């Protein structure tokens, strides 16, 4: 099955694209769905009483229902459209964290978080006087509910954990973390940016209180994301942004807020992006989770087996490819990751180098920066072969004799 043919950019450019943890390529069906909305149904939704606006509203709300079904939400009003996962996590930290945290309370997050699930909690704690505590993973990325159990207390009000690490690629037991958090009276906030595109996610089964993810990492357009929240929590939270559409009634003295989900979606919304996300979900469903997971695991295994043949490469995290979910972060002896990235680019292989928005984690691991190759199910073994050929050329091109 040559899935790559579904992606014109990969067909038309001589490039091996292995930066999928940052963003994925987009199939024509997604691009066309967004374009068709603007060609056929473009109007400001939720406001006009004329047919075109009603049609735009239907497109937007149908997309919301598709997302709710995809992640197993009970009600589409639990789906808040955002710009990306970062905005969703900030929304929770601001509207829930700053409202309900107080001095003496505690927030627990992990050292393995992306900055998007760390900095918002730092700021919420500074604003409220709450204490921020870090749960440290093992050096291979292992994080378990038992580890949380050892540091959580009845002062803990929020636990924020990534479902899949963007450095290790490791899948965390969100259901187990939620059980521990709830038993101590805390809520569980999950960062799903790297999980929702790669593994089945059912928020009801996980029992997480919030889950945030981005469309652009799962074949949808940039600028559209999702925050899922349990309805009873969202209803208690004040709005994150103020202005048009999120109000019920306004006077010169104040305002009352619209019902869920609209009180969190101020201003003109990104209907084209939502329609594109809907089509991306349908695209993924067409291939199915069995195909997606199998291909990504096979490619990760193949890549790690080849990399193990070269003694100057050191993979961060588990030695088991099944723990990586398409993400392989590594270093090359005596070569800075930025130089690695430049040489990969000369070979027309796109990878990422740097701290991957996880500086505290890399410091904990004793690294300033690393190289990351990340796969999607449209990649193939030919991509891995070109990646490996470029990899083993790096030290030679830097003047070392292997």
Secondary structure, DSSP 8 states (H G I E B T S, - for coil): --GGGG-HHHHHS--EE-BTTT-----HHHHHHHHHHHHHT-S-TTT--SHHHHHHHHHHHHHHHHHHHHHT-S-GGGEEEESSHHHHHHHIIIIIIHHH--TT-EEEEETT--GGGTHHHHHHHHHHT-EEEEE---TT----HHHHHHH--TTEEEEEEESB-TTT--B--HHHHHHHHHHTT-EEEEE-TTTTTTS---HHHHT-SEEEEESGGGTS-TT-EEEEE-HHHHHHS--SS-SSSSEEEE-SS-EEE--TTGGG--SS--HHHHHHHHHHHHHHHHH-HHHHHHHHHHHHHHHHHHHTT-TTEEE-S-S-GGGTTTEEEEEETTB-HHHHHHHHHHTTEE-EEE-TT-HHHHHHHT-S-EEEEE--TT--HHHHHHHHHHHTTHHHHTT---
